[in-house]
């Protein structure tokens, strides 16, 4: 493998880590929405087997989100934006959904994982871009089993997509009248609950596969984790500061723009 190419790819991952950290703090997305498409493309260029490429991307992304989401949640908590009561009532459903996401995500093909990522990201981007900022479904998030169901949807699809949960939880929470900054802060903590069981599940599921690149623990690549994580953790507080200084409408449109670009790119990979 060309040393120059590997060096360029390493630099790309470092930049990805920084951008993922800023987005984690700004949008509550855990950074996976950036990490997944970039890492997937990089593994494609490196010639990683197509049978494991997307699984490896998802597993590695989830492992980086463990650290990034924790750093982002702590930054928001210091600013008093994290709604711990809301997070606790969602936690049970999120964890059950994450477990279901591991069972499904580790058994379907890489093309299915990529397609799910593209479709869900596109739908959420359209919703966030077109729904007026003051439009809500209800005055508050339903309690009891409906709230667990919401958490389950967030946890399940987020694990399958390799993201931290903000892609789904931010628009869902804001649709139930949760202010955008509080939704972003709470989403960052939800990302930690998603990423831990998700990363462990993908690591165990891919354990011992002979077609994985060097330094992989199952479907978690340690090189990708080592290059992305430090800068993502360091930059998450910067994103949190931006989230509290930018207008809420700007935060929402930024979220939609990144999702739309990512959905188009991943959808193009599936169709190609």
Secondary structure as GFF3:
##gff-version 3
##sequence-region A 1 272
A	DSSP	alpha_helix	3	27	.	.	.	ID=ss1
A	DSSP	alpha_helix	32	45	.	.	.	ID=ss2
A	DSSP	alpha_helix	50	78	.	.	.	ID=ss3
A	DSSP	alpha_helix	84	105	.	.	.	ID=ss4
A	DSSP	alpha_helix	110	130	.	.	.	ID=ss5
A	DSSP	alpha_helix	145	161	.	.	.	ID=ss6
A	DSSP	alpha_helix	166	175	.	.	.	ID=ss7
A	DSSP	alpha_helix	180	205	.	.	.	ID=ss8
A	DSSP	beta_strand	216	217	.	.	.	ID=ss9
A	DSSP	beta_strand	220	221	.	.	.	ID=ss10
A	DSSP	alpha_helix	222	243	.	.	.	ID=ss11
A	DSSP	alpha_helix	248	271	.	.	.	ID=ss12
###
